[in-house]
Amino acid sequence: MALTATVFKAELQIADMDRGYYADHSLTLARHPSETDERMMVRLLAFALHAGEGLQFTKGLCADDEPELWQRSLTDDILLWIDVGLPDERRLRKACNRARQVVLYAYGGRTAEQWWQRSAPELRRHDNLQVCNLPPEATAALAGLVSRTMRLQCTIQEGQVWLGNGTDTVLVEPQVWQGA
């Protein structure tokens, strides 16, 4: 018998002072059986950092040819492709050819650093690719905010992201490895 996704509901209040974006979002996140709480929260963080009209979660791990999040134009062009983790360079190359802008949120501490050292020479060729690293302490702490029904507040200012649930707050300072 195949395992099914676990559904999480999130009420997310975003105050992004860097972009002047302020909005509330009611989100439904499906966590694939092989996905960790940490990875799911990195996806949610990526949503908060890029929230806007048309940004949506995709099938994610269930579809090899889709990112975790994307924003499409009215003509179905891919304006923004957002992935998380440490994908294969070929996947990112394909994404850069399909989308106007590609953003990757890498995480995993030393493993992510080793991946970047190995992948950077090839990835630097893509001028529409942005790669950000998330500190392992922060992503582990984000996993601690998970519950089946979440009420989260996200404040973004001067590159710092504060994500909290009313009781606990996590500071995330993404490190840009490659800017687009």
Secondary structure, DSSP 8 states (H G I E B T S, - for coil): -----EEEEEEEEEEETTTTEEEEEEEEEEE-TT--HHHHHHHHHHHHHH--TTEEE--GGG-TTS-SEEEE-TT--EEEEEEES---HHHHHHHHHHEEEEEEEEESTHHHHHHHHHHHHHHTT-TTEEEEEE-HHHHHHHHTT--SEEEEEEEEETTEEEEE-SS-EEEE--EEEE--
